[in-house]
Amino acid sequence: RDLAKIVANFHDQTPSNEYITSFGNIEIIKKSIEHNYQLTESYIEIAQTQEQYQETKSFTDRFFVEKEELFLARKKKNKIKECHGDLHLKNICLWNNQIQLFDRIEFNEEFRFIDTMSEIAFTVMDLEARGRRDLSNIFLNTYLEYTGDWSGLTVLPLYLTRQAYVRAKVTSMLLDDPNISSQEKQAAIQTASHYYRLAWQYTKPSQGCIILMSGLSGSGKTTVANYLAQLINAIQIRSDAVRKHLAKIPLTETGTADLYSPQRTEQTYKHLLELGEMVCDQGFKVILDAKFDRSYWREQAIKIAHKNQIPLYILHCHAPLDKLRDRLDQRQGDISDATANLLHQQQATAEPFNNREQSYIISVDTSTDWQTQIDLWSKSLN
């Protein structure tokens, strides 16, 4: 989480201008990716299969043809910036108890002037490549929460594929070195094959789903959502973050009463559901982390699920009232502004689930061993 916040802050502060933004042109990105394929043809049937090569290339070719408007949208949102350019794990360290990013690309503007989501993809991919999908999920969700750049998920599959392929290419080139031993060559083939396979896997379509969290403040919605997101590699979107991004205030700043007005709440839920639909449309599982205490908003989620023919679940978290109070009294360092004083009002205004909603509900008592329940249930989603 700390790494994600550092990178989010870096991307917020790092410059952009018309010249830097021009590197987000689809022709430049396409040329760079095409060059990678040309350089790796000689490693087919050595470190990657013909099938992997063709299907990975077909995916990126189609992406450029079918989703050209996404690259223009990223430029308009000022997401092409002077980035680090090589943010894999070997260029990140803990020094004097502080996270340091080093070995920034200085020699090549095309590598450095990139979409911030391309940069993030390098770290996400490398964590997954090393068997830590849980950490990649935490990193990605924290970055998205602090930047509000959930729309960047529309281009993430392309950049994940690219970054895995780049690591495969760089490792494959070791095979051309006449000075390395056969043992070193075998190790390089194994590592390159791993990254080629990962690049190929990123191209595979997946079925999205929407999971609504529900429950009073302090019921454990976010704790359960965090845990579940890592289990199923879902995108978690918190209403608290959406609300503050819409109001253009820092996540760590306590909101005024106006932030929680009926109008603001309506804007928040409307945008939350729009984001959920957009993210799910990209094939991601998405957890919408909010109270969802109004039947109207639950009904809107059901309509979205039916329209897009995607699964929908409602995880209703609950615990004894005194437990909720204790949790809220002890809460520190969280972006939520909820306090124990709000509980009675929330209880009085929460609308019960109707008959239609009952079939979507999974009840989670967070005062008991809820992790075991979530572990078992999550297996049906993977």
Protein Blocks (a to p, Z undefined) as FASTA:
>chain_A
ZZmmmmmmmmmmpccdfklmmmmpfklmmmmmmmmmmmmmmmgoklpcfklmmmmmmmmm
mmmmmmmmmmmmmmmnopaccdfhpacfklgcceehiacdehiafkbmklmmccfklmmm
mmmmmmmmnopamlmmmmmmmmmmmnopmmlmmmmmmmmmmmmmmmmmmmmmmmmpmkbc
fklmmmmmmmmmmmmmmmmmmmpccdddddddeddehilmmmmmmmmmmmnopacddfkl
mmmmmnopafklccdfklmgmklmmmmmmmmmmmmmmmmmnopacddddfklafklmmmm
mmmmmmnopacddddddddfklmmmmmmmpghiabfbdfklmmmmmmmpccddfklmmmp
ccddfkbcfklmmmmmmmmmZZ
